[in-house]
């Protein structure tokens, strides 16, 4: 096998990635619970500066929560692919995603080439 050919995951690597995905999912769900508690316990503030500070903090929390929700969706999809035996297959070209890429980003859905192509197309429209 040369360096440009994709390498497939071993059963042990796949199990390790599944455990990593489940851990990430658990972490996000715990943060979601904390976010909901934080939102429900927001108290009224006395002065304008404190209100502005709380508003900025709240906006950052919402942004992070949205990012976590996106990651959670990708994690759920990856776990579903592990269950149905299609994990590691690029959604665009159906080629095998390199094991090193999956280990670096376990919930990726695209191989490097397809991701780069998608990013180049999206940057054209910005």
Phi and psi in radians as a Rosetta constraint file:
Dihedral C 1 N 2 CA 2 C 2 CIRCULARHARMONIC -1.627 0.35
Dihedral N 2 CA 2 C 2 N 3 CIRCULARHARMONIC 3.070 0.35
Dihedral C 2 N 3 CA 3 C 3 CIRCULARHARMONIC -1.193 0.35
Dihedral N 3 CA 3 C 3 N 4 CIRCULARHARMONIC -0.345 0.35
Dihedral C 3 N 4 CA 4 C 4 CIRCULARHARMONIC -1.562 0.35
Dihedral N 4 CA 4 C 4 N 5 CIRCULARHARMONIC -0.229 0.35
Dihedral C 4 N 5 CA 5 C 5 CIRCULARHARMONIC -1.388 0.35
Dihedral N 5 CA 5 C 5 N 6 CIRCULARHARMONIC 2.441 0.35
Dihedral C 5 N 6 CA 6 C 6 CIRCULARHARMONIC -1.203 0.35
Dihedral N 6 CA 6 C 6 N 7 CIRCULARHARMONIC 2.528 0.35
Dihedral C 6 N 7 CA 7 C 7 CIRCULARHARMONIC -1.824 0.35
Dihedral N 7 CA 7 C 7 N 8 CIRCULARHARMONIC 2.410 0.35
Dihedral C 7 N 8 CA 8 C 8 CIRCULARHARMONIC -1.528 0.35
Dihedral N 8 CA 8 C 8 N 9 CIRCULARHARMONIC 2.773 0.35
Dihedral C 8 N 9 CA 9 C 9 CIRCULARHARMONIC -1.385 0.35
Dihedral N 9 CA 9 C 9 N 10 CIRCULARHARMONIC 2.495 0.35
Dihedral C 9 N 10 CA 10 C 10 CIRCULARHARMONIC -1.398 0.35
Dihedral N 10 CA 10 C 10 N 11 CIRCULARHARMONIC 2.916 0.35
Dihedral C 10 N 11 CA 11 C 11 CIRCULARHARMONIC -1.064 0.35
Dihedral N 11 CA 11 C 11 N 12 CIRCULARHARMONIC -0.660 0.35
Dihedral C 11 N 12 CA 12 C 12 CIRCULARHARMONIC -1.167 0.35
Dihedral N 12 CA 12 C 12 N 13 CIRCULARHARMONIC -0.767 0.35
Dihedral C 12 N 13 CA 13 C 13 CIRCULARHARMONIC -1.078 0.35
Dihedral N 13 CA 13 C 13 N 14 CIRCULARHARMONIC -0.730 0.35
Dihedral C 13 N 14 CA 14 C 14 CIRCULARHARMONIC -1.092 0.35
Dihedral N 14 CA 14 C 14 N 15 CIRCULARHARMONIC -0.751 0.35
Dihedral C 14 N 15 CA 15 C 15 CIRCULARHARMONIC -1.112 0.35
Dihedral N 15 CA 15 C 15 N 16 CIRCULARHARMONIC -0.723 0.35
Dihedral C 15 N 16 CA 16 C 16 CIRCULARHARMONIC -1.111 0.35
Dihedral N 16 CA 16 C 16 N 17 CIRCULARHARMONIC -0.706 0.35
Dihedral C 16 N 17 CA 17 C 17 CIRCULARHARMONIC -1.165 0.35
Dihedral N 17 CA 17 C 17 N 18 CIRCULARHARMONIC -0.671 0.35
Dihedral C 17 N 18 CA 18 C 18 CIRCULARHARMONIC -1.092 0.35
Dihedral N 18 CA 18 C 18 N 19 CIRCULARHARMONIC -0.774 0.35
Dihedral C 18 N 19 CA 19 C 19 CIRCULARHARMONIC -1.105 0.35
Dihedral N 19 CA 19 C 19 N 20 CIRCULARHARMONIC -0.683 0.35
Dihedral C 19 N 20 CA 20 C 20 CIRCULARHARMONIC -1.111 0.35
Dihedral N 20 CA 20 C 20 N 21 CIRCULARHARMONIC -0.754 0.35
Dihedral C 20 N 21 CA 21 C 21 CIRCULARHARMONIC -1.095 0.35
Dihedral N 21 CA 21 C 21 N 22 CIRCULARHARMONIC -0.752 0.35
Dihedral C 21 N 22 CA 22 C 22 CIRCULARHARMONIC -1.127 0.35
Dihedral N 22 CA 22 C 22 N 23 CIRCULARHARMONIC -0.665 0.35
Dihedral C 22 N 23 CA 23 C 23 CIRCULARHARMONIC -1.131 0.35
Dihedral N 23 CA 23 C 23 N 24 CIRCULARHARMONIC -0.789 0.35
Dihedral C 23 N 24 CA 24 C 24 CIRCULARHARMONIC -1.073 0.35
Dihedral N 24 CA 24 C 24 N 25 CIRCULARHARMONIC -0.705 0.35
Dihedral C 24 N 25 CA 25 C 25 CIRCULARHARMONIC -1.077 0.35
Dihedral N 25 CA 25 C 25 N 26 CIRCULARHARMONIC -0.811 0.35
Dihedral C 25 N 26 CA 26 C 26 CIRCULARHARMONIC -1.063 0.35
Dihedral N 26 CA 26 C 26 N 27 CIRCULARHARMONIC -0.745 0.35
Dihedral C 26 N 27 CA 27 C 27 CIRCULARHARMONIC -1.067 0.35
Dihedral N 27 CA 27 C 27 N 28 CIRCULARHARMONIC -0.784 0.35
Dihedral C 27 N 28 CA 28 C 28 CIRCULARHARMONIC -1.140 0.35
Dihedral N 28 CA 28 C 28 N 29 CIRCULARHARMONIC -0.740 0.35
Dihedral C 28 N 29 CA 29 C 29 CIRCULARHARMONIC -1.112 0.35
Dihedral N 29 CA 29 C 29 N 30 CIRCULARHARMONIC -0.661 0.35
Dihedral C 29 N 30 CA 30 C 30 CIRCULARHARMONIC -1.143 0.35
Dihedral N 30 CA 30 C 30 N 31 CIRCULARHARMONIC -0.723 0.35
Dihedral C 30 N 31 CA 31 C 31 CIRCULARHARMONIC -1.137 0.35
Dihedral N 31 CA 31 C 31 N 32 CIRCULARHARMONIC -0.616 0.35
Dihedral C 31 N 32 CA 32 C 32 CIRCULARHARMONIC -1.107 0.35
Dihedral N 32 CA 32 C 32 N 33 CIRCULARHARMONIC -0.739 0.35
Dihedral C 32 N 33 CA 33 C 33 CIRCULARHARMONIC -1.068 0.35
Dihedral N 33 CA 33 C 33 N 34 CIRCULARHARMONIC -0.794 0.35
Dihedral C 33 N 34 CA 34 C 34 CIRCULARHARMONIC -1.107 0.35
Dihedral N 34 CA 34 C 34 N 35 CIRCULARHARMONIC -0.683 0.35
Dihedral C 34 N 35 CA 35 C 35 CIRCULARHARMONIC -1.085 0.35
Dihedral N 35 CA 35 C 35 N 36 CIRCULARHARMONIC -0.776 0.35
Dihedral C 35 N 36 CA 36 C 36 CIRCULARHARMONIC -1.108 0.35
Dihedral N 36 CA 36 C 36 N 37 CIRCULARHARMONIC -0.722 0.35
Dihedral C 36 N 37 CA 37 C 37 CIRCULARHARMONIC -1.111 0.35
Dihedral N 37 CA 37 C 37 N 38 CIRCULARHARMONIC -0.722 0.35
Dihedral C 37 N 38 CA 38 C 38 CIRCULARHARMONIC -1.091 0.35
Dihedral N 38 CA 38 C 38 N 39 CIRCULARHARMONIC -0.752 0.35
Dihedral C 38 N 39 CA 39 C 39 CIRCULARHARMONIC -1.151 0.35
Dihedral N 39 CA 39 C 39 N 40 CIRCULARHARMONIC -0.663 0.35
Dihedral C 39 N 40 CA 40 C 40 CIRCULARHARMONIC -1.340 0.35
Dihedral N 40 CA 40 C 40 N 41 CIRCULARHARMONIC -0.326 0.35
Dihedral C 40 N 41 CA 41 C 41 CIRCULARHARMONIC -1.805 0.35
Dihedral N 41 CA 41 C 41 N 42 CIRCULARHARMONIC 0.262 0.35
Dihedral C 41 N 42 CA 42 C 42 CIRCULARHARMONIC -1.131 0.35
Dihedral N 42 CA 42 C 42 N 43 CIRCULARHARMONIC 2.183 0.35
Dihedral C 42 N 43 CA 43 C 43 CIRCULARHARMONIC -1.745 0.35
Dihedral N 43 CA 43 C 43 N 44 CIRCULARHARMONIC 2.714 0.35
Dihedral C 43 N 44 CA 44 C 44 CIRCULARHARMONIC -1.211 0.35
Dihedral N 44 CA 44 C 44 N 45 CIRCULARHARMONIC 2.466 0.35
Dihedral C 44 N 45 CA 45 C 45 CIRCULARHARMONIC -1.891 0.35
Dihedral N 45 CA 45 C 45 N 46 CIRCULARHARMONIC 2.720 0.35
Dihedral C 45 N 46 CA 46 C 46 CIRCULARHARMONIC -1.430 0.35
Dihedral N 46 CA 46 C 46 N 47 CIRCULARHARMONIC -0.827 0.35
Dihedral C 46 N 47 CA 47 C 47 CIRCULARHARMONIC -1.961 0.35
Dihedral N 47 CA 47 C 47 N 48 CIRCULARHARMONIC 2.917 0.35
Dihedral C 47 N 48 CA 48 C 48 CIRCULARHARMONIC -1.140 0.35
Dihedral N 48 CA 48 C 48 N 49 CIRCULARHARMONIC -0.708 0.35
Dihedral C 48 N 49 CA 49 C 49 CIRCULARHARMONIC -1.118 0.35
Dihedral N 49 CA 49 C 49 N 50 CIRCULARHARMONIC -0.738 0.35
Dihedral C 49 N 50 CA 50 C 50 CIRCULARHARMONIC -1.162 0.35
Dihedral N 50 CA 50 C 50 N 51 CIRCULARHARMONIC -0.664 0.35
Dihedral C 50 N 51 CA 51 C 51 CIRCULARHARMONIC -1.128 0.35
Dihedral N 51 CA 51 C 51 N 52 CIRCULARHARMONIC -0.734 0.35
Dihedral C 51 N 52 CA 52 C 52 CIRCULARHARMONIC -1.124 0.35
Dihedral N 52 CA 52 C 52 N 53 CIRCULARHARMONIC -0.737 0.35
Dihedral C 52 N 53 CA 53 C 53 CIRCULARHARMONIC -1.096 0.35
Dihedral N 53 CA 53 C 53 N 54 CIRCULARHARMONIC -0.757 0.35
Dihedral C 53 N 54 CA 54 C 54 CIRCULARHARMONIC -1.143 0.35
Dihedral N 54 CA 54 C 54 N 55 CIRCULARHARMONIC -0.653 0.35
Dihedral C 54 N 55 CA 55 C 55 CIRCULARHARMONIC -1.129 0.35
Dihedral N 55 CA 55 C 55 N 56 CIRCULARHARMONIC -0.756 0.35
Dihedral C 55 N 56 CA 56 C 56 CIRCULARHARMONIC -1.107 0.35
Dihedral N 56 CA 56 C 56 N 57 CIRCULARHARMONIC -0.775 0.35
Dihedral C 56 N 57 CA 57 C 57 CIRCULARHARMONIC -1.072 0.35
Dihedral N 57 CA 57 C 57 N 58 CIRCULARHARMONIC -0.727 0.35
Dihedral C 57 N 58 CA 58 C 58 CIRCULARHARMONIC -1.117 0.35
Dihedral N 58 CA 58 C 58 N 59 CIRCULARHARMONIC -0.742 0.35
Dihedral C 58 N 59 CA 59 C 59 CIRCULARHARMONIC -1.106 0.35
Dihedral N 59 CA 59 C 59 N 60 CIRCULARHARMONIC -0.691 0.35
Dihedral C 59 N 60 CA 60 C 60 CIRCULARHARMONIC -1.130 0.35
Dihedral N 60 CA 60 C 60 N 61 CIRCULARHARMONIC -0.760 0.35
Dihedral C 60 N 61 CA 61 C 61 CIRCULARHARMONIC -1.060 0.35
Dihedral N 61 CA 61 C 61 N 62 CIRCULARHARMONIC -0.735 0.35
Dihedral C 61 N 62 CA 62 C 62 CIRCULARHARMONIC -1.127 0.35
Dihedral N 62 CA 62 C 62 N 63 CIRCULARHARMONIC -0.751 0.35
Dihedral C 62 N 63 CA 63 C 63 CIRCULARHARMONIC -1.067 0.35
Dihedral N 63 CA 63 C 63 N 64 CIRCULARHARMONIC -0.797 0.35
Dihedral C 63 N 64 CA 64 C 64 CIRCULARHARMONIC -1.127 0.35
Dihedral N 64 CA 64 C 64 N 65 CIRCULARHARMONIC -0.671 0.35
Dihedral C 64 N 65 CA 65 C 65 CIRCULARHARMONIC -1.099 0.35
Dihedral N 65 CA 65 C 65 N 66 CIRCULARHARMONIC -0.742 0.35
Dihedral C 65 N 66 CA 66 C 66 CIRCULARHARMONIC -1.112 0.35
Dihedral N 66 CA 66 C 66 N 67 CIRCULARHARMONIC -0.707 0.35
Dihedral C 66 N 67 CA 67 C 67 CIRCULARHARMONIC -1.105 0.35
Dihedral N 67 CA 67 C 67 N 68 CIRCULARHARMONIC -0.718 0.35
Dihedral C 67 N 68 CA 68 C 68 CIRCULARHARMONIC -1.120 0.35
Dihedral N 68 CA 68 C 68 N 69 CIRCULARHARMONIC -0.676 0.35
Dihedral C 68 N 69 CA 69 C 69 CIRCULARHARMONIC -1.099 0.35
Dihedral N 69 CA 69 C 69 N 70 CIRCULARHARMONIC -0.696 0.35
Dihedral C 69 N 70 CA 70 C 70 CIRCULARHARMONIC -1.119 0.35
Dihedral N 70 CA 70 C 70 N 71 CIRCULARHARMONIC -0.767 0.35
Dihedral C 70 N 71 CA 71 C 71 CIRCULARHARMONIC -1.124 0.35
Dihedral N 71 CA 71 C 71 N 72 CIRCULARHARMONIC -0.696 0.35
Dihedral C 71 N 72 CA 72 C 72 CIRCULARHARMONIC -1.071 0.35
Dihedral N 72 CA 72 C 72 N 73 CIRCULARHARMONIC -0.724 0.35
Dihedral C 72 N 73 CA 73 C 73 CIRCULARHARMONIC -1.056 0.35
Dihedral N 73 CA 73 C 73 N 74 CIRCULARHARMONIC -0.796 0.35
Dihedral C 73 N 74 CA 74 C 74 CIRCULARHARMONIC -1.128 0.35
Dihedral N 74 CA 74 C 74 N 75 CIRCULARHARMONIC -0.669 0.35
Dihedral C 74 N 75 CA 75 C 75 CIRCULARHARMONIC -1.131 0.35
Dihedral N 75 CA 75 C 75 N 76 CIRCULARHARMONIC -0.778 0.35
Dihedral C 75 N 76 CA 76 C 76 CIRCULARHARMONIC -1.041 0.35
Dihedral N 76 CA 76 C 76 N 77 CIRCULARHARMONIC -0.733 0.35
Dihedral C 76 N 77 CA 77 C 77 CIRCULARHARMONIC -1.095 0.35
Dihedral N 77 CA 77 C 77 N 78 CIRCULARHARMONIC -0.761 0.35
Dihedral C 77 N 78 CA 78 C 78 CIRCULARHARMONIC -1.107 0.35
Dihedral N 78 CA 78 C 78 N 79 CIRCULARHARMONIC -0.738 0.35
Dihedral C 78 N 79 CA 79 C 79 CIRCULARHARMONIC -1.111 0.35
Dihedral N 79 CA 79 C 79 N 80 CIRCULARHARMONIC -0.653 0.35
Dihedral C 79 N 80 CA 80 C 80 CIRCULARHARMONIC -1.115 0.35
Dihedral N 80 CA 80 C 80 N 81 CIRCULARHARMONIC -0.678 0.35
Dihedral C 80 N 81 CA 81 C 81 CIRCULARHARMONIC -1.188 0.35
Dihedral N 81 CA 81 C 81 N 82 CIRCULARHARMONIC -0.635 0.35
Dihedral C 81 N 82 CA 82 C 82 CIRCULARHARMONIC -1.082 0.35
Dihedral N 82 CA 82 C 82 N 83 CIRCULARHARMONIC -0.760 0.35
Dihedral C 82 N 83 CA 83 C 83 CIRCULARHARMONIC -1.116 0.35
Dihedral N 83 CA 83 C 83 N 84 CIRCULARHARMONIC -0.662 0.35
Dihedral C 83 N 84 CA 84 C 84 CIRCULARHARMONIC -1.675 0.35
Dihedral N 84 CA 84 C 84 N 85 CIRCULARHARMONIC 0.066 0.35
Dihedral C 84 N 85 CA 85 C 85 CIRCULARHARMONIC 1.455 0.35
Dihedral N 85 CA 85 C 85 N 86 CIRCULARHARMONIC 0.212 0.35
Dihedral C 85 N 86 CA 86 C 86 CIRCULARHARMONIC -1.864 0.35
Dihedral N 86 CA 86 C 86 N 87 CIRCULARHARMONIC 0.134 0.35
Dihedral C 86 N 87 CA 87 C 87 CIRCULARHARMONIC -1.088 0.35
Dihedral N 87 CA 87 C 87 N 88 CIRCULARHARMONIC 2.368 0.35
Dihedral C 87 N 88 CA 88 C 88 CIRCULARHARMONIC 1.651 0.35
Dihedral N 88 CA 88 C 88 N 89 CIRCULARHARMONIC 0.017 0.35
Dihedral C 88 N 89 CA 89 C 89 CIRCULARHARMONIC -1.758 0.35
Dihedral N 89 CA 89 C 89 N 90 CIRCULARHARMONIC 2.239 0.35
Dihedral C 89 N 90 CA 90 C 90 CIRCULARHARMONIC -1.118 0.35
Dihedral N 90 CA 90 C 90 N 91 CIRCULARHARMONIC 2.311 0.35
Dihedral C 90 N 91 CA 91 C 91 CIRCULARHARMONIC -1.259 0.35
Dihedral N 91 CA 91 C 91 N 92 CIRCULARHARMONIC -0.332 0.35
Dihedral C 91 N 92 CA 92 C 92 CIRCULARHARMONIC -1.616 0.35
Dihedral N 92 CA 92 C 92 N 93 CIRCULARHARMONIC -0.873 0.35
Dihedral C 92 N 93 CA 93 C 93 CIRCULARHARMONIC -1.908 0.35
Dihedral N 93 CA 93 C 93 N 94 CIRCULARHARMONIC -0.100 0.35
Dihedral C 93 N 94 CA 94 C 94 CIRCULARHARMONIC 1.147 0.35
Dihedral N 94 CA 94 C 94 N 95 CIRCULARHARMONIC 0.171 0.35
Dihedral C 94 N 95 CA 95 C 95 CIRCULARHARMONIC -1.324 0.35
Dihedral N 95 CA 95 C 95 N 96 CIRCULARHARMONIC 2.850 0.35
Dihedral C 95 N 96 CA 96 C 96 CIRCULARHARMONIC -1.311 0.35
Dihedral N 96 CA 96 C 96 N 97 CIRCULARHARMONIC 2.269 0.35
Dihedral C 96 N 97 CA 97 C 97 CIRCULARHARMONIC -1.357 0.35
Dihedral N 97 CA 97 C 97 N 98 CIRCULARHARMONIC 2.361 0.35
Dihedral C 97 N 98 CA 98 C 98 CIRCULARHARMONIC -0.992 0.35
Dihedral N 98 CA 98 C 98 N 99 CIRCULARHARMONIC 2.407 0.35
Dihedral C 98 N 99 CA 99 C 99 CIRCULARHARMONIC -1.018 0.35
Dihedral N 99 CA 99 C 99 N 100 CIRCULARHARMONIC -0.638 0.35
Dihedral C 99 N 100 CA 100 C 100 CIRCULARHARMONIC -1.121 0.35
Dihedral N 100 CA 100 C 100 N 101 CIRCULARHARMONIC -0.650 0.35
Dihedral C 100 N 101 CA 101 C 101 CIRCULARHARMONIC -1.164 0.35
Dihedral N 101 CA 101 C 101 N 102 CIRCULARHARMONIC -0.747 0.35
Dihedral C 101 N 102 CA 102 C 102 CIRCULARHARMONIC -1.128 0.35
Dihedral N 102 CA 102 C 102 N 103 CIRCULARHARMONIC -0.638 0.35
Dihedral C 102 N 103 CA 103 C 103 CIRCULARHARMONIC -1.205 0.35
Dihedral N 103 CA 103 C 103 N 104 CIRCULARHARMONIC -0.590 0.35
Dihedral C 103 N 104 CA 104 C 104 CIRCULARHARMONIC -1.335 0.35
Dihedral N 104 CA 104 C 104 N 105 CIRCULARHARMONIC -0.602 0.35
Dihedral C 104 N 105 CA 105 C 105 CIRCULARHARMONIC -2.467 0.35
Dihedral N 105 CA 105 C 105 N 106 CIRCULARHARMONIC 1.425 0.35
Dihedral C 105 N 106 CA 106 C 106 CIRCULARHARMONIC -1.030 0.35
Dihedral N 106 CA 106 C 106 N 107 CIRCULARHARMONIC -0.409 0.35
Dihedral C 106 N 107 CA 107 C 107 CIRCULARHARMONIC -1.832 0.35
Dihedral N 107 CA 107 C 107 N 108 CIRCULARHARMONIC 0.385 0.35
Dihedral C 107 N 108 CA 108 C 108 CIRCULARHARMONIC -1.210 0.35
Dihedral N 108 CA 108 C 108 N 109 CIRCULARHARMONIC 2.580 0.35
Dihedral C 108 N 109 CA 109 C 109 CIRCULARHARMONIC -1.964 0.35
Dihedral N 109 CA 109 C 109 N 110 CIRCULARHARMONIC -0.136 0.35
Dihedral C 109 N 110 CA 110 C 110 CIRCULARHARMONIC -2.226 0.35
Dihedral N 110 CA 110 C 110 N 111 CIRCULARHARMONIC 2.575 0.35
Dihedral C 110 N 111 CA 111 C 111 CIRCULARHARMONIC -1.266 0.35
Dihedral N 111 CA 111 C 111 N 112 CIRCULARHARMONIC 2.957 0.35
Dihedral C 111 N 112 CA 112 C 112 CIRCULARHARMONIC -1.001 0.35
Dihedral N 112 CA 112 C 112 N 113 CIRCULARHARMONIC -0.837 0.35
Dihedral C 112 N 113 CA 113 C 113 CIRCULARHARMONIC -1.046 0.35
Dihedral N 113 CA 113 C 113 N 114 CIRCULARHARMONIC -0.793 0.35
Dihedral C 113 N 114 CA 114 C 114 CIRCULARHARMONIC -1.201 0.35
Dihedral N 114 CA 114 C 114 N 115 CIRCULARHARMONIC -0.635 0.35
Dihedral C 114 N 115 CA 115 C 115 CIRCULARHARMONIC -1.131 0.35
Dihedral N 115 CA 115 C 115 N 116 CIRCULARHARMONIC -0.782 0.35
Dihedral C 115 N 116 CA 116 C 116 CIRCULARHARMONIC -1.094 0.35
Dihedral N 116 CA 116 C 116 N 117 CIRCULARHARMONIC -0.704 0.35
Dihedral C 116 N 117 CA 117 C 117 CIRCULARHARMONIC -1.121 0.35
Dihedral N 117 CA 117 C 117 N 118 CIRCULARHARMONIC -0.761 0.35
Dihedral C 117 N 118 CA 118 C 118 CIRCULARHARMONIC -1.092 0.35
Dihedral N 118 CA 118 C 118 N 119 CIRCULARHARMONIC -0.745 0.35
Dihedral C 118 N 119 CA 119 C 119 CIRCULARHARMONIC -1.152 0.35
Dihedral N 119 CA 119 C 119 N 120 CIRCULARHARMONIC -0.656 0.35
Dihedral C 119 N 120 CA 120 C 120 CIRCULARHARMONIC -1.184 0.35
Dihedral N 120 CA 120 C 120 N 121 CIRCULARHARMONIC -0.636 0.35
Dihedral C 120 N 121 CA 121 C 121 CIRCULARHARMONIC -1.191 0.35
Dihedral N 121 CA 121 C 121 N 122 CIRCULARHARMONIC -0.721 0.35
Dihedral C 121 N 122 CA 122 C 122 CIRCULARHARMONIC -1.215 0.35
Dihedral N 122 CA 122 C 122 N 123 CIRCULARHARMONIC -0.564 0.35
Dihedral C 122 N 123 CA 123 C 123 CIRCULARHARMONIC -1.257 0.35
Dihedral N 123 CA 123 C 123 N 124 CIRCULARHARMONIC -0.382 0.35
Dihedral C 123 N 124 CA 124 C 124 CIRCULARHARMONIC -1.190 0.35
Dihedral N 124 CA 124 C 124 N 125 CIRCULARHARMONIC -0.494 0.35
Dihedral C 124 N 125 CA 125 C 125 CIRCULARHARMONIC -1.693 0.35
Dihedral N 125 CA 125 C 125 N 126 CIRCULARHARMONIC 0.099 0.35
